[in-house]
Amino acid sequence: MNAPIFDLDCRRCERLSGFLDEVGSQYPDYHARPVAPFGDPQARLLVVGLAPGMHGANATGRPFTGDHAGILLYQTLHRYGFASRPESVSADDGLTLIDCRITNAVKCLPPQNKPTGAEINACRDYLAAELAALPADNVVVALGSIAHRSIVACTGARQKDHVFAHGAEHRLANGVRLIDSYHCSRYNTQTRRLTEPMFQEIFARVRALIDE
């Protein structure tokens, strides 16, 4: 039996489940549950982030929607033909992804946006199932080092053979073409660790690979 890609009722991590219960009580209009991947499971591009943001995906129920990190991501996806609109406002705003899917290494909101190693590991089989479902000519973009390490672990490759670096490309054992990017978080963009041109270069490369 194939492993599930997502479970809306997952409560395997006691700390995360308890935290979501608290957040749901404090913000009754928020999604406050595991956040499902968004887009076509057979898309050739999979974008992997870290985890839902408190007032973003955790509120709206759609990855990178409603928070600062999603602004640059959806603008860039639209620029390179992977999204029907440049802005993601809510889960029912009509935006669609084109040959693209967005997910997170950890599907639940963690306190202070910092999942533990055990929580990352506990959620990894969902990501592994997503990777296994991708078509053969796929490209995966890791937003940040935690997403990168989780993807590498899913494929059984050795971490020391695939070190995270912005713009680095990796060919993993199962055929996954992995490209690394700094996460499009507010901290990274405001400190200029990640600039708009730097982020665009990542997706220009993705577009070129997929259009080969």
N, C-alpha and C positions, 0 to 999 in steps of 0.2 A: 504494500500500500504506500503510495507516494506521501511524503510529508506535506502538510498544509503550508501555503504561502503566507497565510494570515489567519489570526483568530481574534475576533473582536472581544471575546469573553476571556481571553488569556489572563490568568492571575498567577503565573508561575513564579513571579518575583514579589515576595511579600512586601518589601519596602516600596516598590513602585506602585503596587496595587493599593496599598494603604495611602500613599501620597495622592494618587488619583481620586480616591474616595474623599479625602480632605478637600482637594481642589474642586471637586464636583459639588460639595456642600457649600463651599465659599462662592463658587460661580455656577449657579444652577443652569445657566444657559450655555455653558461650555460643553464641548464634546466629552472631554475628561475620560477618555477610554483609549485603548490602543488605537493608533492611527493607521488606517489601511494604506497600502501603496496606491498611487494614482497613475492611471494610464493603461496602455495595452500590455498585457502580460507577454505578448509576442513581439513587442517593440525591439528594435535593434539597438536602441540607446537606453541604458539604465543609469540613472543618477542616484547615488547613494549618499545620504546625509548622515548626521549623527543621531539625532532624536528630535521628537516634536518640541517646539518652543511653548512656553507657558501661555502666552497670549497670541500665539500663531496657530500652528497645527493643532495643538491641544484644545484650542478654542473652536476652531472652524471644522476640524475633522479632515482637512486636506493638507498633505505635506507642503511646507514652506508657504502657507497661505495665511496672511494676516500679520506677518512679522517683517522686520527689516531685512532679514536674510533672503526672503522670497522676492523682494523688489528686484534686485540685480539678477537673480536666477531666472525669473520668468521673462524679464526684458531680454535677456540673452538667448533664452530658448526661442522666443518669438523672432528675434533677429536672424537666427540661423534655421528657421523653418520648422522648429520642433513644437511650437505652441501656437494656437489660433489667435491668442491675444497677448499683449505685453504685460498684463497685470492680472494677478489672481487675487480676487477679493473675498470670495466665499466658495463653499463647496457646491453651490447651486448657481454660480454666475454664468454658466454656459461655456466656460473655457474648456477646450479640449487639447490634449497633447497629440502630436503627430509623430508616429514612429518613436515614441519616447515614453518612459515610465520613471516615476520618482518614488523612492522609498527611503527608509532610514535603517541604520544598523540596529537601533533600539526603537521599538515601536511605541513605547510609553514615555511620557514626560518624566525625566528624573529630577530630583531636587537640585537646585543650582545648576541645572543642565549638565550634571556630571554623573553619568551611570558608573557603577562599579564594574570591575572586571568580570565578576560573576554574572552580573546582569547582562553585559554584552555577550558573554558566552551563552547564557540561557536563551537569548533571542536569536542566536546565530543560525539555528536550523531553518527559521523562516527565510532568512536571507539566502541561505544555501539552496532552498527550494526555488526561490526566484531566479537565482543564477542558473540553475539546472533547466529551467523552463525557457530560457532565452534562445533565440535562433542562433545558428552556427556563426553568422557574420556579425555578432554583437560587439558593442563597445560599452564599457562601464566606466563612468566617471566617479571617482571617490572624492567627496568633499571633506577633506581633512584626514588626519593620520589615523584616527580611530576607525573611520569607515574603511580606509585603505587596509588596515591590519585585519579587519573582520572579513573583508573580501578575500584577501590572500589566504586566511585560515580556512575559509569555506572551500577553497580549491585544493587544499592539501599542500600548497607550495610552502617553501621555507621563507620566513620573514627576512632573513639575512640576504636572501637572493633578490628581494624585491623591497628596497628601501623607499619610503615615502619622500617625495620631493615635488614641489610644484612644477607641473609640466612633464614630469617623468612618465614614460610609457613602459608597460610591462606586458609580456605575453605569458599568461599563466598556463598551468598544466592542462586545464580542460578547454583551452582555446579562447578563453576570455582575453580580450584586449582591454587592459586597464590603463586609464589615464588619471593622474593625480592632479588635484587642485587644492589650493588653500580654501578653507570653508568661507562662504560668502556671508559671514557673520558681521554684525555691526562693528565689533572690535577690529576685525581684520580690514574692513573697508575704511573705517575712520582713521586707523593708524597707517593706512596706505600700504600695509603688508600685501594686500590684494587690491589692485586697481581695476577699473572697468576694462581697460585694454588687455590686462593680463588675463582676466576671466574670459574675455571674448576670444583670445588666442586659443584657449582650451577648446572651446566649442567650434571654432573654425577648423581646428584639427579633427575633431569628432566628425564634423560635416564632411570633410574631405575623405576620411576613412570609410564612412558609411556610403558615400557616393562613388567609391572606387568601382 
